[in-house]
Amino acid sequence: MVHESVFRTQDLPAADRFEAWIQRMGRTHAPMRLSSERAADYDGSQRAILLGDVTVWPATFDPLVFHRTPRLIRASDPELYHLSLLLKGEGAASWGSSRQAVYTMNDFHISTSSRPFEIHTGADPVTIVGVEIPAPRCRCPAGTPTR
């Protein structure tokens, strides 16, 4: 069964928008610590399309920093792979001190909820299409690195 929902921070009072976006991202992907220089009047929109245990979510949102920490992983790990296609904007991700990647329009990004990461979007809003896939559905060969 397909279920869809739409969330827009602009439907809320400005003071509630960023916290609501944090909660939405935590339910859509995995609990994260988020920060933004625009937190006082945050603008984000997301359409979540539930396809069984896979979620597809087109979204546009203000600049943001995503932190998935070891502590958050220990507290809650939904064991998901996240794949996103960056349609507008730019970003950079790091996994530990030695692994980094820069993303521009039409680049794919992949991460897992089971490993720490930090993602910074650029100075302008970004538009992505994200997909959340339960890790057990993906049969990666032993030793395959995941970010």
N, C-alpha and C positions, 0 to 999 in steps of 0.2 A: 504494500500500500504506500502511496506517495502522500506525504504530508508536507505542507509548506507553511512558513511563517515569515513575516517581515518585521524588522525592527529598525526604527529610526530614532536617533537621539534627539532630533529636532522636535519630536512629539512630547518631549519631557521638559521640565523647567531646566534652565541652564545649569543650575547648581547640582542637579541629579544626573546629568548626561554622562560624565566620565565614569562614575561608579557603575552606572547601568551598563556601559560599554564593557567594563572589566568583567562584570557578571556574565554578560552575553558571550564574551570570548571564552570564559572559563567553562561555560556549558557547551559551546560549539566545538572547541578544540580540547583544551586541558587547562586547569587552573594555572595562571601565570601572574607575575607581578608586571603591571603595565605602568608606563609613565609617558607624559606628553607635556610639552610646553603650552599646549592649548587646552589643558584639562579644565580650565574655568568655564569654557563654552565649547565643549567638544562636539564635533560633527562626525557622525558615522552612520552608515546604513548597511544592513545585511539582510539578504533573503536566504533563509535556510530551507533546503529541499532534502527531506529525509527519504532515502531509498533503502528501506530495511535498516541494516546497521551501517550503511554508508551515508555520509552527509555531504552534500554539495552546497557551497555557500558563496555566491557572488557578494562582494562587499566593496564599499568605497569608504575611506576613513582618513581623518586628519593624521598628521605625523605622529608616530608612536614608537615606543621602545618596548619590546616583549622580552621578558626574563623568565625562563623556565629553569628553576634552580634545583639542586639535589634535594633540598628540603621539601619543595613542592612535589617533586617526584615521589619521595618517600610517603608523603601525606596522601597523594592521589595520582595514580597513573592509570589512565584509561587504556593504555597500550594501543595507541593509534599511530598510524603514519599519516603525516600531513603533506599534501602536495598542493602547491599553489602556482598559478600562472599569473604573472604580474602584467597587467594590461596597461597600466598608467602609473608613472612615478618611478621610484628607485628605492633600493634598500641594500643593506649589508647584514650578513649573519656571521656569527662566530660560535665555534664549539670548542671550548677550552682555549689555550693560549696559542695553539699552532694551526688550527683549521679555520679559515675564513673564506667568505665568498661575497662577491658584489653582484647585485641583480639590477637589471634594467628592463625596459619594456620587452615583453614577449619571452622573458626568461622563466624557467621553472625553478621552484625552490622545493626541497623536500626536507622534512625533519621527522623526528619521532618524539612522542610524548615521554619516552623512557630515558631520554638523554638530555642533559642541560644544554641550553642555547641562549643566545642573546641576538635579537634582530632589531636593527634600527631602520626605520623608513626614512626617506629623504625629507627635505624641507616642505615639500608640497604633498597634498593628499595623494593617496594611492588607490588604485582599483585593482582588485584581484578576483580570481575565481579559485576558491579553496575547496579541497576534497579531503575528508577524513575517512580513512579506511582502517578497520580493526587489524592490528598486526597479525593475528592468527590467519587472516585471509590471504596474507602475502607470504609466500613461501620463498624466502631469500636463502640462497645457498649458505652453508655454514661459513663463517668468517667474512661475510659481506659487510663492509663498513656502512654504518648508517650515521647520519648527522644528527 
